[in-house]
Amino acid sequence: SVSVIRGALREREPVPALRVPRTMFNAAGGGPRSAAVHTWPLQQLSDIARAAGVSANDVVVAMTAGALRSYLDERDALPDTPLAGMLPVSIRTADDVDERNILGSAVCNLATHIDDPVERLRLISESMTYNKKFVRSLPRQVAIHLAGLICAPVGSGSGISARIPPVFNVAISHMPAPRETLYRKGARLEATYALPPTLTGQALNFGVVSDAHTVAFSLVACAEIVPGAEQLLDH
């Protein structure tokens, strides 16, 4: 496993490990939070995915990356080095019979240094494919422990920790909702939204929920550190 991890860290494009830039999102935020939600038709994302030969989840990540690029560029704060996103990865297998989640974490290249959205989507898809395969190739307990290390607060404090680069810039969690229409005592469930907590040392977190018809993007941000966070959904 050690040799596999070392090999992965030597990859320059698909794996952004140890080369993540520091941004306004990598701060130990406190105080009030802001939250925002916006919904898109699932068919629109599926059409893009089909035309580009990628997954709908790749399109979700690319939309988030494009919004981050625009938001930072407007504030003259866009790094030359691409941002990295942390995404939960299911490591369940056919042998798992219970319904509990078994998750690892992948850190993927968000290609925010690329202006062309088609090229950005292509690189994101390559990075997602590579990193999910890498996480799922690890022994299960190694993948689970690695996820814990990835989410540990690094580079957000003072002293030595402030000089250590962050492991990732933002978390992006995409969760599928039931595809069938659900009811509760005759009332139809209209929508489901994720309100993800901001992680330690992270001032911004994205949650995405997709059902049979829509994809709902939610974000939660530290209001003082990420002003006007709702503009990310406009982008």
Buried (B, 14 or more C-beta within 10 A) or exposed (E): EEEEBEEBEEBEEBBBBEEBBBBBBBBBBEEEBBBBBEBBEBEEBBEBBEEBEBBBBBBBBBBBBBBBBBBBEEEEEBBEBBBBBBBBBEBBEEEEEEEEEBBBBBBBBBBBBBEEBEEBBBBBBBBBBBBBEBBBEBEBEBBBEBBEEBBEBBBBBEEEEEEBBBBBBBBBBBBEBEEEEEEEEEEEEEEBBBEBEBBEBBBBBBBBBBBEEBBBBBBBBBBBBBEBBBBBBEB
